Amino acid sequence: MSKHSLIIGGTRGIGRELVRIFSEQGHAVSVIGKRPPSEEDRQRKNVSFWAVDVTDKPGVNTTLAEILAQNGRLDYLVFLQRFKSDGDKWLGEIQTSLTATKEIIEALAAHFSDSDDRSIVAVSSIADEFIADGQPAGYHVGKAGLWHLVRYFAVMLASKGIRVNCVSPCTFVKQENQAFYSQNEKLRNLFKLVIPLGRMGNAVDSANVIAFLCSLSPPLSRDKRSPLMAGFLCCRRSRWRGK
């Protein structure tokens, strides 16, 4: 029997790559996104899309009921939603990153399959620990809170056999920003200098880590935070001082 994976925020960036990976693995993939998918993504096998704002609780509950009715109980649940709006950035970040994640997990906890392979992964950012210049206070608090929310549900859902983990990417290349980095040689060279791996991470790197956590490979992996920085924090400060 194929796996049923639900991806919240699966029409852009890491989420889009994860949809591709799960589709290629034969999963029944349910995707919730605020933005419509590309025509290429619409053609992917066994992938269904629903458009709903995750802060719209009645709309989300209706959508979740439709997803369960169509594709059955869940095996994997992944959160990649981002707040991108002109509204209140503090309130918007909290509602999108924390409230929506909490409410969706609580709504779906009783609707996972009976298999031994059940997993929840939330995607945060290294701003859950460090300060990212240019991002508002709400972004940092939302990401830090998301990591602690993961720890909470890792304990609360352990008895149900559901693994709960967190992935925290650094700055990475994705389809939406690829043109920017390709045209900015100075910035690319800086990242090559300060990152031991010699390159920036990309959306596929992060999607592969999530796919690994959504598998039987890490059977005891719970309450784990996986920062994806290509060795950035391991290098000497002299690498980037004054650059």
N, C-alpha and C positions, 0 to 999 in steps of 0.2 A: 504494500500500500504506500502511495506517495506521501511525502510530508506536506503539511499545510503551514505556510509561512505568511505571517502578516507583517508588513513593513509600513510603519508610519513615517511619511516623508520620503517616499520612494520614487519621485519623479525627477530629482536633480542630484548631482554630485555622487556621494558615496551610496546613497539609497538607490540611485539608478543602476550603478554597477552591481549592487547586491541583488537587485531584481534579475539582472542578466545571469548572474552566477546561479541563483536558485532555480531559475527557469531552465538553464542548461543541465542542472542536476535532476530535473524532472519533478520539482515541487509544484504543488498548486499554490500559486503566489497571489495573495490579496494585497493591494496597495492602496493606502490612503494618502492623498496629496491635495494640497490647496490649489496647486497649479495643474493644468491638464498635461498628460504625458505626450511625448513626441509620437509621430506616426510610426516610427521604427519600433518604439516600445509597445505600442498597441498591437503590433503583429507578433509579439513574443508568445511562445506557446504556454498555455496554462496560466496566463497572467490576467488578472481582472483589476480594474481601477475604479476607485470611488473618490469623488471630489467632495471634501468637507473640511471646514475649519475646525481644528482640534479643540478650540476654545468654545465651540458650540456644543455644549453637553447633550441636549436633546438630539441634535443632528448626529453626533458621534454615536450615541446609543442606538439610534435607528440603523445607522450604517453597520455597526458591529453585529446587530441581529441579522442583517441581510448577508453579511460575510459568513457568519456561522451557518446560516441556512443553506448557502450555496456551496461552501467548501468544507464544512464540518469542523470538528474540533481542531484546536491549534497544536502545533508542535513547537514552532518558533515565533517569537514576537520581538520585533526590533524597532527601537525609537530613534528617528533621525530628524524629527521636526525642528524647524528653526523659526524664531520670531523675526519677521521682516515686514515691518509696517511703519507708517508715519505716526502711529498712536503713541500712547504713554509707554516709553521704553522699559521702565521699571515694572509696571504692572503687566505689560505684554510679555516680557521675558519670564516672569514668575508663572503666569497663567499657561504659557506655551510649554515651557521646559518642565515645570514641576506639577502644577495642578492637573494638566491634561495627562501626563504620564501616570501619575498616581491614580487618577480616576479610571483610566483605561486598564491598568493592571488589575485594579480591584474588580472591575466589571468582567474581566476575562479569566481571572484566576481559577474559576470553577469550570472553565470550558477548554482546558487543555486535554490532549489525548491521554490514553492510558499507557503509552509507550514509555520506555526507559530513557528516552532522549527528548527532553523538554527544556527549552531555554528561553530566557529573556535577556536581551542585550540593549543597553542604552548608550547612545553615542554622545559624549560630552565634548570637552576640549581641554587642552592644557591650561586654559584659563580657570579650570576648577582648582588649580593650585598656584598658578603664576598670574601676573598681571599682563594683559595684552593691550598694548598701547593702541588707542583708537576705538576700543570697545567700551561701552558704558558700564556703570556699576551694576545694573540689573543683569547684564550678560554674565559677569563674573559670579554674582551671587546665584544666578540660576544654574550655572554649570557646577559650582561647588555643591549646591543643594541637590543636584541630580545625582552626584556621586554618593552622597549620604542616603538618598532615597534608594539607590541600588543596594547599599549595605543593609538598609532596613528590610527590604523585600527579600534579600538573600536569606535572611534569618527567618522571616515570616513564612516564606514559601518552601523552605528546605524540607519540611515534613511532607510536602506534596510531591517531592522529587523534581522540583523546577529549579534549574540553575539560573542565577541572576548575576550578570557581569556588566562591566562598563569599559568602553574604549574611548580614549582621550587623544585625538589626533592633534598634531602641531599644524602649522601652515602647510597646505598641500595643494597640488595642482589638480584641477578638475576641469571638465569640459567648459564650464561657465567662466573660468578665469584663465584658461590656457593661452588665449590671445594676449592678455596682459603680460604674462610672464615671458612669452616668446618674444615680445617686443621690448623687454626690459633686460638687456644683457648685463648691465651693472648689478642689478638685483640678483639675477641668476648666479653671477660669479661670486657674489657675497655668500649666498647659500652654499655654493660649492666649497667655499673656504671654511665656513663655520660648522658645516655638517660633515662628520667623519665619513659617512657613506658616500659623500661627494655628489649628492643630488637631493632634491626635495622629494618628499613622499608624494604619492598621488592617490586618487580616489580608489583605485584598484587595490592598492596596498591595504587600505583600511577595510575595504569590503572583504578581502580575503581573511583578515583577522576575525571579523565578525562571523564569517561563514565557518571558520574553525571553531569558534565558541559555540556556534549552533551546530554541533555535531557530537558524536559519541567520543571523539578524540580526547576531550578534557573532562572525563566523567565526574571528577571531584572539584571542578573549577566553580567556585562560588565566591561572591563578595570580592572579586578581583577587578582591579583597574589596570588597563593596558595602555600606557602612554606610548604614542607612536611618533617618535622624534628622530629616528634614524641616527641615534647616538649623539644628538645635539647636546644634551646635558652632560655627557661624559667627556666632552672635549675641554681643553684648557681654556680659561678665560682669555688668555693672550691671543687666541685665534681670532676673536672678534673685537678686542679692545681697540677703539679708535677707528674701526672700519665704517 
